[in-house]
Amino acid sequence: MTCDRDPPSPADEQRFERLPRERAILEALADPIRWATLAVLLEDESPRTGAALAGEVATRIGDGTDDEDPVSVERVRLELRHVHLPKLEAAALVASDDATGRIAPGEDADRVAALVTDRDEFPEALPVATDPCGRAALEVLATRDEPLPLEGLGRRIHAVGAVDRSLETVLIELHHRHLPALASRALVEYDAETRTVTPLVKADDLPVAER
């Protein structure tokens, strides 16, 4: 019997090997389906078939009772097989048994147990917090109480070498992408006219993986 999932892609394996371990784990979780998959598997740590896992994940992310937008178990099963399980396996967050076709928590799953089991819903800050530039912006702002000009934030990020990009590129990405995304999740307030950022979260509130 074979597992109901594609193997991890070489690109994913190489990417997760290059990233710092904490960031690799958070990036692997930065999707509602992958987050729900870990939450389901960590509830009792019982291995599951791909079909059984898909059913539980679909229930977790939406019970399917909304006729306008039902969550399709078959869609989730296909996405798990071709996209999400390979990424989670490359990050050592799930393990698949080719002999039984069952999927279980991986060797690093315990490092994110609190992040996925202590919450009822997908943490919306996670996708932003796993991008190097967005994460660096959060980390800088989380240490401050007062507003910070966009250029000042960009210079701090660039100075510490958090991203391998020019200062101009960092400022453009912050203004057009990261700060609006962080503001939409109530992590910062961003006045695009004055280009001023006001922090709304502290360092202890940022999503992290166990070391």
N, C-alpha and C positions, 0 to 999 in steps of 0.2 A: 504494500500500500504506500502511496506517495502523499506527501503533504500538500494541502490545498493552498499552495502559495508558490510564487516564483522565487528563485534564489536571489540573494542580495546582488545588486549590480556591482561590477568592479568599480564604477565611478563612485557609488555610495560608500563602498568599503574604503576606498582611498581617501574620500573626503572626511569621513568620520575618524580615520586614523590621523589625519593632519590637524584636525581641530583640537583645541584643548578639551579634555574629557568632559568637563562640566558643560561647555557650550555645545559639544556634539550631542550630549544627551538631551539638553533643552531643545535643540533644533529638531531632533527626531520626534519630540513630543509636540511640536508647534503646529498641530493640526487636530481638529476636534475628533476625527475618527481614530487617529493614533492614540490620543489621550484617552479616549473611551476604551480602546482595546486594552491598554495597560490597566485601567481602572477595573475592568471586568476580570482580567486574569489575576490581579492582585487581591481580589475580594476573598478568594479561598485557595488560590494557587493551584487549582485543579486543571490539568491539561484539557484542552477542548479541541474538537474537530473544527475545521474551517467553517462548516455550515452552522454549527452550534454557536461559535464565537460571533459570526456575522449576525445571528438573530439577537444575541444579547447586546451587541454593540448598537444595532439599529434601535433597540428599545432604549438604550442609554441616551442616545443623542436625539431621540424623538420617538414617541410611542406609536406614531403612525395613525393616530385617531383623527388628525386634521386632514379632511378629504382634499383640501386644496394643496397640501404639501406633505403627503405621506412619505415616510422614510422607507425606501424599498430595501428589503433584506437582500434581495439578489444584487442590487446595485452595491450595497455595502460589501457583500461577499466578493464581488469582482474587484472592487477597489482595494480590499484587504489583500487579495491574492496577488494583484499585479503592481500595486503601489505601496501600500502601507506596511504590510508584514515584511517585505524585503528591506525597507528602510529601518524598521524596528530591529530586525535581526542583525543588520549591519552595525547598529549601535549597541548590540548585545543586550537589548531590552526584552526581546522574546527569543525563545529557542524552539525549533521545530524538529520533531522526531520523524524521520523519513520512514521508519518501520511501521509506526502506528498512525501516522498522519495527524498527530495531535500537536497543539501549540501550547506552550507554557511560558511563564515568566523567564527571562534570560538572567544571566549572571549579574548584570548591573541594574536589574529592575528595582531592587530594594533601595537604590539611591534616589529614586523618584517616588517612592511609596507615599510619602506625606503629601507630595504635590498633586497626586492623582486620587488618593483615597480620602483626603480630608476636605474635598470639595465636591459639591453636587453638580457643578457645571464647569465647562471648559474655561480656564483662566484666560480671558481675552488679551491680557497683557503679554502672553507668552510669545506669539509670533513676532511682535515688535521687539521684545526683550532679547530675542535670539539673533537678531541682525546685529552685526558688530557696531555699526554706527548708532542704531537705536538703543542698544544696550549701553554703549558708552555715554550717550546723552542722559539716560536714566540714572546711571551711576554718578555722573557729575551733579545732576540736579538733586539727587536724593540726599546730598550732603549740605544742601543750602536751604535757607528759609526765605530768602529774598529773591525777587525777580532777577533775571540775567538777560542781557542783550544777546541776540542771536549770534553776533560775531564773537562775543566773549565766550559763549558756549562752544562754538566751532573751534576757536583757538585752543581752548582747554583740551578738547578731544584730540585735536591734531598734535598738540604738544606732548601728550603722553603716548603717542604712537598707537592708539587703540585701533586705528584703521589705516590701511596702506593707500591713502588717497590724498590728493592735494587739498589745501585749506579751502580753495574755491569750490571744489567738488563736495566737500563735507558740508559747506554752508548751503549749497543748492539742494543737497539731499535732505538736510534738516528742514529747510523751509518748505519744500514741496512735498516731502514724503513722510519723514519720521515725526516731526512735531505735530502735523495735523492728525496722524494716526494715534499718537500718544494722547493728544487732546480729546479725540473721539472716545477714548477709553478712560477719560477722567484721570489720567496720570499726570498731566500738566495742563496749564492754561497757556494758549499761545495767541498773542495778538499779532496777526500777520501784517497789520499796517505799521505798527511801531516796532515790529520784529523783537518783541520781548517775551520771554518764557518765564512762567511762574510754576515752580514745582508743587505738586500735590501729594507726593508719596515720599516716604523715607526709605533708607537702605534696607531696613528689616522687612519691608513689605514687598521687595522685589522677589520674583520667582527664582529659586536656586535649586540646584541638585545637591544631594548629599555628597560630600567628598570622600 
